[in-house]
Amino acid sequence: MTDISPLVVVIDGLDECQGAETQSGLIKSLAAAFREFPFRIRIIISSRPEVYLQTTFNSSSVRPRLTRLPLSDEYSPEEDIRHFLKDSFERIRHEHPLASYIPSSWPSSNILHELTEKSSGQFIFASTTVKYIGGNPHQLPHRRLDVVCRLQPPDSEQDMPYAELNSLYHHVLSNVDNMETVKLVLGVLIALNSVLGSVLNRINTTEETDNFFFWQPGKTEACLSQLASIIKLDTCYKKISLLHTSLSDFLLDPSRSRQFYLCRESILGDCAAFGLCHLRQQAVLDNGVSLLFFLKFILGALIYSTSYSSL
């Protein structure tokens, strides 16, 4: 009797199904079915690492039936994304109905490099960009690229380059329990660190963030637990970083982020107030940060905020 290969079923984007309970319930039902009946079936589930899904996968009823397949950290998708963008622009330049109006040197190598960098290794940014630029037969592709690069404004509110990406970010942020707390952390990562980076060490870890906001240890990590799909947290050093550089553009643009908008001036003003609170503490804080640090920080934040407001 010949050996029959198992049937493989792929469930892609489980986190996009309606409702966290539905998603977790599906995983538990599949695990229970495989426990009762040894099917010759293999199921591959791909998803963003939402906390409730990680909890379900780690449960005693599911874990014995589970094999994890981590993506290799050695894989660098930047070159693939660059090729994808280059080939896509080449296709647009030859196949678009208005191709005769597109300059032969379009796009420049600098623009191609910038878009690759902004993709942050994520194809969703690159594919959304290409779809916007070449997806409308009645719009000039090179003008739409200028809109993406903010060299020209969009024709209308409906003509937004990153509608799909905006929808993704809104979906993730809408499921956050305490958005005001999360905004403080995102404000430090996106607005404050851009000030500190030139003269002072950035606030990059959960411990540093907890200390800065006078929070109990672990609060920063807890509030970021629902953002695992867009925020990376190093398991060893607890270093916080953005998985998508496009998240900064989204949050700092009120027309895109709306209720999730981060105002630079407000963030820097609030952070300067926390810096003043630290100055009221002892000459040297328990965590070893000196008063000089916060004095420099406050001056830098206020000067940057004033300069930004005058633009």
C-alpha positions in Angstrom: 0.0 0.0 0.0 1.4 3.3 -1.0 1.9 6.0 1.6 -0.6 8.8 1.2 0.6 12.3 1.9 -1.5 14.3 4.3 -3.9 16.9 3.1 -2.8 20.4 4.0 -5.3 23.1 4.9 -4.1 26.7 5.2 -6.0 29.2 7.3 -4.5 32.6 6.5 -5.2 35.7 8.6 -7.0 34.1 11.5 -6.9 37.4 13.4 -9.1 39.0 10.8 -12.0 36.8 11.6 -14.9 38.4 13.4 -14.4 38.3 17.2 -11.6 37.1 19.5 -13.8 34.4 21.0 -14.6 33.0 17.5 -10.9 32.8 16.6 -10.0 31.1 19.9 -13.0 28.8 19.6 -11.9 27.6 16.2 -8.5 26.7 17.4 -9.9 24.8 20.4 -12.4 23.0 18.2 -9.7 21.9 15.7 -7.5 20.7 18.6 -10.4 18.7 20.1 -11.2 17.1 16.7 -7.6 16.0 16.2 -7.6 14.6 19.7 -10.6 12.4 19.0 -9.9 11.5 15.4 -6.4 11.0 14.0 -7.1 12.7 10.6 -4.4 12.7 7.9 -4.7 16.4 7.7 -2.3 19.2 8.6 -3.6 22.7 9.2 -1.3 25.7 8.9 -2.6 28.8 10.7 -1.0 32.2 10.0 -1.9 35.2 12.1 -0.6 38.4 13.7 0.6 37.5 17.3 -2.5 38.8 19.2 -2.3 38.1 22.9 -5.5 36.2 23.1 -4.4 33.9 20.3 -1.0 33.2 21.9 -2.9 32.4 25.2 -5.1 29.9 23.3 -2.1 28.3 21.5 -0.4 27.9 24.9 -3.3 26.3 26.6 -3.0 22.7 27.8 -5.7 21.4 25.4 -4.0 22.9 22.3 -0.3 22.9 22.9 0.2 19.0 22.5 -1.3 19.2 19.0 0.8 22.2 18.0 4.0 22.7 16.1 5.4 26.2 15.8 7.1 27.4 12.7 8.9 30.6 13.5 10.1 32.8 10.7 13.8 33.0 10.5 15.4 36.3 11.7 18.1 35.8 9.1 15.6 36.4 6.2 15.7 40.0 5.0 12.8 40.8 2.7 14.1 44.3 1.7 15.6 43.0 -1.5 12.4 41.2 -2.4 10.4 44.3 -1.8 12.7 46.4 -3.8 12.4 44.0 -6.8 8.6 43.9 -6.3 8.4 47.7 -6.4 10.8 48.0 -9.4 8.9 45.3 -11.4 5.5 46.9 -10.5 6.5 50.4 -11.6 7.9 48.9 -14.8 4.6 47.2 -15.5 2.7 50.4 -14.7 5.0 52.4 -17.0 4.2 50.1 -19.9 0.6 48.9 -19.3 -1.2 51.8 -17.7 -3.7 53.6 -20.1 -2.0 56.9 -19.5 1.5 55.4 -19.8 2.5 57.8 -22.6 2.5 60.7 -20.1 4.8 58.9 -17.7 8.5 60.1 -17.8 10.9 57.4 -19.0 13.1 57.9 -15.9 10.2 57.4 -13.5 10.5 56.6 -10.7 14.0 57.7 -9.5 16.3 55.4 -7.6 16.0 57.6 -4.6 12.2 57.2 -4.5 12.5 53.5 -5.0 14.9 53.3 -2.0 12.7 55.5 0.1 9.6 53.3 -0.5 11.6 50.2 0.3 12.8 51.7 3.6 9.3 52.8 4.5 8.0 49.2 3.9 10.0 48.1 7.0 10.1 44.6 5.5 6.3 44.4 5.3 4.8 43.7 1.8 1.5 45.3 2.9 3.0 48.8 2.6 4.6 48.0 -0.8 1.5 46.4 -2.3 -0.8 49.2 -1.0 1.5 51.7 -2.6 1.5 50.0 -5.9 -2.2 49.5 -5.9 -2.8 53.2 -5.2 -0.3 54.5 -7.8 -1.3 52.2 -10.7 -4.8 51.0 -9.8 -6.9 53.9 -11.2 -6.9 54.0 -15.1 -8.1 57.6 -14.9 -5.3 59.0 -12.8 -1.7 59.8 -13.8 0.5 57.3 -11.9 3.4 59.7 -11.5 1.1 62.3 -9.9 -0.2 59.7 -7.5 3.4 58.8 -6.6 3.9 62.5 -5.8 0.9 62.2 -3.5 2.5 59.2 -1.7 5.7 61.2 -1.3 3.7 64.2 -0.1 4.9 66.3 -3.0 1.3 67.0 -4.0 -1.9 66.9 -2.0 -4.6 64.3 -2.9 -7.5 65.4 -5.1 -10.0 64.7 -2.3 -10.5 63.0 1.1 -11.6 59.9 -0.8 -8.3 59.9 -2.8 -6.1 58.7 0.1 -3.0 56.7 -0.8 -3.1 54.3 2.2 -6.8 53.5 2.8 -6.1 49.8 3.3 -3.1 50.5 5.7 -5.2 53.0 7.6 -7.9 50.5 8.0 -5.4 47.9 9.4 -4.0 50.4 11.9 -7.5 51.5 12.9 -8.5 47.8 13.4 -5.5 47.1 15.7 -5.8 50.3 17.7 -9.6 50.0 18.1 -9.1 46.8 20.1 -6.9 48.5 22.7 -8.4 48.7 26.2 -6.6 51.8 27.5 -5.7 53.9 24.5 -4.7 57.0 26.5 -2.0 55.0 28.2 -0.9 53.5 25.0 -0.7 57.0 23.4 1.8 58.0 26.1 4.1 55.1 25.2 3.7 55.6 21.4 4.3 59.3 22.0 7.6 58.5 23.6 8.6 56.1 20.8 7.6 58.4 18.0 7.8 62.0 19.1 10.0 62.2 22.2 12.8 59.9 21.0 13.2 62.0 17.9 14.2 64.8 20.2 16.4 62.8 22.6 18.2 61.0 19.8 20.3 63.9 18.9 21.6 64.8 22.4 20.5 62.1 24.9 19.9 58.4 25.2 16.4 57.4 24.0 13.8 55.8 26.2 13.7 52.4 24.5 12.8 49.8 27.1 9.8 49.0 29.1 11.7 49.6 32.3 12.8 53.1 31.2 9.2 53.9 30.2 7.8 52.7 33.5 10.3 54.8 35.4 9.7 57.9 33.3 5.9 57.8 33.8 6.2 56.7 37.5 4.3 53.5 36.7 4.5 50.2 38.5 7.0 47.8 36.9 5.3 45.9 34.0 2.6 48.5 33.1 4.3 49.4 29.8 4.6 45.8 28.7 1.0 45.1 29.8 -0.5 48.0 27.8 1.5 47.1 24.7 0.5 43.5 24.8 -2.5 44.2 22.5 -0.2 45.8 19.9 2.0 42.7 19.2 1.3 43.0 15.5 2.7 46.5 15.2 5.1 46.8 18.2 8.1 44.6 18.7 9.1 43.8 22.3 12.5 42.2 22.8 12.1 39.2 25.2 15.6 39.6 26.7 16.2 43.3 27.1 12.5 44.4 26.8 13.5 46.9 24.1 10.5 48.5 22.3 10.5 49.2 18.6 8.0 49.8 15.8 7.5 46.9 13.3 6.3 49.4 10.7 7.9 52.8 10.2 4.7 53.8 8.4 3.0 53.7 11.8 4.7 57.0 12.7 3.3 58.7 9.5 -0.1 57.3 10.3 -0.2 58.5 13.9 1.2 62.0 13.2 -1.3 62.7 10.4 -4.7 63.6 11.8 -6.5 63.1 8.5 -5.4 59.4 8.6 -5.3 58.5 12.3 -8.3 60.7 13.5 -9.1 59.7 17.1 -5.6 58.0 17.4 -3.8 61.2 16.3 -0.6 62.0 18.2 0.1 65.8 18.5 3.8 66.5 18.7 3.4 69.7 20.8 1.0 68.0 23.3 3.3 65.0 23.6 6.4 67.0 24.2 4.6 69.3 26.6 3.3 66.4 28.6 6.7 64.7 28.7 8.3 68.0 29.8 5.8 68.0 32.7 6.9 64.5 33.7 10.5 65.7 33.5 9.7 68.5 35.9 8.2 65.9 38.3 11.4 64.0 38.2 13.3 67.2 39.1 11.3 67.4 42.3 12.7 64.0 43.4 16.1 63.5 45.0 19.3 64.8 43.4 19.9 61.3 42.0 16.9 59.0 41.3 16.7 55.4 42.5 17.2 54.2 38.9 20.5 56.2 38.6 19.3 58.9 36.2 20.7 62.2 37.3 19.0 65.6 37.4 21.2 66.8 34.6 19.5 64.3 32.3 16.0 65.6 32.9 17.2 69.2 32.8 18.7 68.7 29.4 15.6 66.7 28.4 13.1 69.4 29.4 15.0 72.2 27.7 15.4 70.1 24.5 11.7 69.1 24.5 10.4 72.6 25.0 12.8 74.1 22.4 11.8 71.5 19.9 8.1 71.9 20.6 8.4 75.7 20.2 10.4 75.4 17.0 7.8 72.9 15.6 4.9 75.1 16.5 6.4 78.1 14.6 6.8 76.2 11.3 
